[in-house]
Amino acid sequence: MGQAALTWSNNESGTLILSFSGDWVLANDLPVPAKVLDIGRNASEVRQVTFDTQKLGKWDSALLTFLLSFIDQCTIHDVSVNREGLPSGVSRLLALATAVPERKGARRIASREPFFARVGGAVIDVRRSLLDLLDFLGETATVLWLFLTGKARFRRSEFLLIIQECSADALPIVSLISLLVGLILAYVGAIQLRMFGAQIYVADLVGIGMVRAMGAIMTGIIIAGRTGASFAARIGTMQVNEEIDALRTTGVSPMEFLVLPRVLALALMMPLLCIYADLMGILGGFIVGVFVLDLNFFEYYTETIKAVGLVNVWIGLFSGFVYGILVSVAGCLRGMQCGRSASAVGDATTSAVVTSIVSIVVATTIITVLCDILGI
């Protein structure tokens, strides 16, 4: 393989003649186009460039790359280029490469936004999300008012199916989780209460803990991962298939037809699920108290009745009602905000679960603080 070589000469008319020899391939070292032009311009005033390729051997894209860069340098310095001395194949490829100029902005340039630009973008996104949330809550309140006045339009049969999905179909997983939570609370309390011979107060700990907070919280989290995600996935899939657009086209409000029955069903069923979860949690504590701590059945039952008052029951039911609204609104909101692709459905489902759980934790904090302020 012959080494690539380049010589040049200047004539009196200001023409720079470049003579190519050897093999101009990628494996060989090639000169830098800018330096070649600078040397020719320093020798004499250059107004035109011509090429001599009689001694040129093999060539590939390396020659084309050099020529394109060299021609660009000549254009920058107002030097004309005569391509007649180039091989026909090289001339055709150069003509093809320079026929359509590169569109500005087509090439992606990796750049990092400034810190304040990123902070500003995040603030704008949060503001947009809050406005969307307020808009959705306003529409939800409107359709609830229409329901109370008897003007809402939705399918009663679908409403009953959603109720079944939110209640009866969720009983197995609610039973398991609530029973285990009751067992855990009883074991945690027994570790400390045994030191003082006060094992009987395990009934107080489990009863108050489940009825007042843990039953509603665990049920809300279960429903968020089960039903709230289902709401987001179904409505998001309808968004992808343009079914929601079809509803709007036919004059049917998606808020009345899709969102309203889901919010109503979950708000009605969550308190009932919370009562069931409380009973299963107390049963879990009962198993530990009777079979592990050797407490009497009637003794445990009596202590539980004495410890758990109606105030705790109503707080748990109110919490469950609030959690039901939060989970249903979060699931429907993310479903309505879903994009037009399959991956967007997955993102909407994930966002619905995260939003629901965060909302439950925040609502629990607010309810607990308010109960402390009110002394209940």
Buried (B, 14 or more C-beta within 10 A) or exposed (E): EBEBBBEBEBEEEEBBBBBBBBBBBEEBEBBEBBEBBEBBBEEBEBEBBBBBBEEBBBBEEBBBBBBBBBBEBBEEEEBEBEBEBBBEEBBEBBEEEEEEEEEEEEEEEEEEEEEEEEEEEEEEEEEEEEEEBEEBEEBBEBBBEBBEEEEBEBEEEBBEBBBEBBBEEBEEBBBEBBBBBBBBBBBBBBEEBEEEEEBBBBBBBBBBBBBBBBBBBBBBBBBBBBBBBBBBBBBBBBBBEEEBEEBEEEEBBBBBBBBBBBBBBBBBBBBBBBBBBBBBBBBBBBBBBBEBBEBEEEEBBEBBEEBBBEEBBBBBBBBBBBBBBBBBBBBBBBBBBBEEEEEBBBBBBEBBBEBBBEBBEEBBEEBBEEBEEEEE
